[in-house]
Amino acid sequence: MFCWSRYLLWLVILVLGTSSMLSACGQKGPLYLPDPATEQQEKTKDKQ
């Protein structure tokens, strides 16, 4: 017997899971490496 509601439930779970993983990819925009000078300034601010 074909149970369409079970397949519909799995399809909804699959779509929601995939969309949540894709939306959680991180920061929007181009990736960059911070300047070493900026990194040093942040470390000294944390110590004070």
Beta strands, then each sheet from edge to edge (+ up, - down):
end
